[in-house]
């Protein structure tokens, strides 16, 4: 799984410093998560901190890659 940031992101910058893997970066319109770098904070925190700090709840875990 990986975290996904929806287009409703307001670019508040709250998630960026929380990512221990530098997986979050500003995309063309909003922040995006690099699925190659995202580990869901495993080994760092009990749960993905980007989700916990997002003030508008626009980040979620996507498990569709596990269906492939």
FIDO-825539 format. One line per 2 residues: number of its first residue (from 1); for each residue x, y, z of N, C-alpha, C, CB. Coordinates in steps of 0.02 Angstrom, whole numbers, plus 50000, padded with zeros to 5 digits. Glycine has a CB too. Example, Ala and Ser with C-alpha at 12.3 -4.5 7.8 and 13.67 -1.06 7.14 Angstrom:
BEGIN
1) 50660/49716/50390/50615/49775/50390/50660/49835/50390/50565/49776/50452  50642/49888/50354/50684/49947/50357/50645/50002/50394/50704/49970/50286
//
This chain:
BEGIN
1) 50042/49941/50000/50000/50000/50000/50044/50062/50000/49952/50000/50061  50013/50115/49982/50047/50180/49983/49997/50234/50000/50082/50194/49915
3) 50021/50288/50026/49977/50345/50039/49964/50382/49973/50008/50393/50091  49904/50409/49968/49883/50447/49909/49855/50513/49933/49831/50408/49866
5) 49873/50567/49899/49847/50633/49916/49798/50653/49862/49904/50686/49923  49736/50668/49882/49684/50686/49834/49694/50757/49807/49615/50681/49867
7) 49659/50772/49753/49665/50838/49722/49637/50893/49766/49628/50838/49655  49601/50876/49818/49575/50927/49864/49629/50954/49910/49518/50897/49906
9) 49690/50930/49904/49747/50954/49943/49754/51030/49936/49812/50919/49922  49764/51064/49992/49770/51137/49991/49843/51159/49996/49729/51168/50048
11) 49890/51112/49990/49962/51127/49993/49982/51164/50057/49982/51169/49933  49957/51140/50113/49970/51172/50177/50039/51156/50205/49917/51152/50227
13) 50073/51107/50177/50140/51087/50198/50143/51048/50264/50182/51148/50204  50088/51029/50293/50089/50993/50356/50119/50923/50349/50018/50988/50385
15) 50108/50890/50294/50129/50821/50286/50203/50813/50269/50088/50788/50233  50230/50862/50234/50298/50856/50208/50350/50843/50262/50316/50919/50171
17) 50354/50883/50315/50405/50870/50366/50393/50807/50407/50410/50929/50412  50332/50780/50405/50316/50720/50443/50339/50656/50409/50241/50717/50455
19) 50352/50658/50344/50370/50598/50307/50443/50579/50320/50358/50609/50232  50455/50522/50351/50524/50501/50366/50563/50479/50304/50523/50447/50416
21) 50529/50469/50248/50561/50443/50188/50565/50495/50131/50525/50383/50163  50547/50556/50145/50545/50609/50094/50506/50587/50033/50616/50628/50074
23) 50450/50552/50044/50408/50526/49990/50357/50576/49965/50373/50463/50013  50350/50633/50000/50299/50682/49981/50334/50743/49950/50256/50703/50042
25) 50310/50761/49891/50339/50819/49856/50284/50857/49819/50395/50797/49806  50296/50919/49806/50247/50959/49770/50244/50937/49697/50264/51035/49775
27) 50184/50920/49675/50173/50901/49606/50152/50962/49565/50121/50846/49601  50121/50950/49509/50100/51005/49465/50048/51049/49500/50072/50977/49400
29) 49999/51018/49533/49945/51056/49564/49941/51049/49640/49880/51034/49535  49965/50994/49666/49962/50982/49738/50016/50932/49758/49891/50955/49758
31) 50023/50921/49823/50073/50873/49845/50055/50803/49822/50079/50875/49922  50107/50763/49809/50098/50695/49786/50145/50650/49825/50111/50688/49710
33) 50127/50586/49830/50168/50536/49864/50202/50492/49813/50125/50494/49914  50266/50483/49819/50303/50437/49776/50294/50367/49804/50380/50457/49771
35) 50258/50323/49769/50245/50256/49795/50308/50213/49803/50197/50220/49750  50361/50232/49768/50424/50195/49775/50457/50210/49842/50471/50212/49718
37) 50442/50268/49871/50474/50289/49934/50429/50279/49995/50494/50361/49929  50363/50278/49985/50316/50274/50041/50318/50204/50073/50245/50291/50017
39) 50329/50203/50138/50328/50140/50176/50273/50141/50229/50395/50128/50210  50227/50189/50224/50173/50199/50273/50202/50211/50342/50127/50138/50274
41) 50262/50239/50344/50298/50256/50406/50319/50195/50446/50255/50301/50450  50317/50137/50414/50338/50075/50449/50410/50082/50473/50330/50014/50402
43) 50420/50064/50535/50486/50070/50565/50500/50137/50596/50538/50055/50514  50455/50185/50585/50462/50252/50613/50406/50268/50661/50465/50303/50557
45) 50344/50258/50638/50284/50274/50678/50235/50216/50674/50251/50339/50652  50186/50216/50719/50136/50163/50720/50087/50167/50662/50098/50165/50786
47) 50078/50227/50635/50031/50239/50580/50060/50295/50536/49959/50256/50606  50037/50300/50474/50061/50353/50430/50047/50422/50460/50030/50347/50361
49) 50098/50460/50474/50089/50525/50505/50060/50577/50457/50155/50550/50533  50071/50569/50393/50043/50617/50346/49967/50618/50352/50064/50600/50274
51) 49937/50560/50361/49865/50555/50369/49843/50588/50434/49842/50481/50367  49881/50576/50487/49863/50603/50553/49866/50679/50555/49910/50575/50605
53) 49912/50710/50519/49920/50783/50523/49881/50822/50470/49992/50801/50518  49853/50789/50422/49817/50823/50368/49754/50857/50395/49799/50773/50311
55) 49750/50923/50390/49693/50959/50419/49628/50951/50379/49709/51032/50424  49632/50928/50317/49571/50921/50278/49557/50849/50258/49575/50964/50215
57) 49594/50802/50286/49583/50730/50274/49583/50712/50200/49518/50709/50305  49633/50736/50164/49636/50720/50092/49689/50666/50077/49652/50783/50053
59) 49716/50634/50128/49765/50581/50118/49736/50515/50142/49832/50597/50155  49745/50463/50103/49719/50397/50122/49768/50343/50098/49648/50385/50092
61) 49760/50284/50124/49801/50227/50101/49766/50193/50044/49815/50178/50159  49802/50181/49991/49775/50148/49931/49805/50078/49928/49791/50188/49867
63) 49762/50028/49929/49786/49959/49927/49774/49926/49859/49754/49919/49981  49759/49965/49807/49745/49935/49742/49807/49902/49712/49719/49988/49694
65) 49867/49923/49732/49926/49892/49704/49934/49820/49729/49988/49932/49722  49902/49804/49786/49905/49735/49811/49861/49688/49772/49886/49733/49884
67) 49817/49716/49729/49772/49675/49689/49804/49652/49623/49709/49713/49674  49861/49680/49607/49894/49663/49543/49930/49598/49547/49942/49717/49523
//
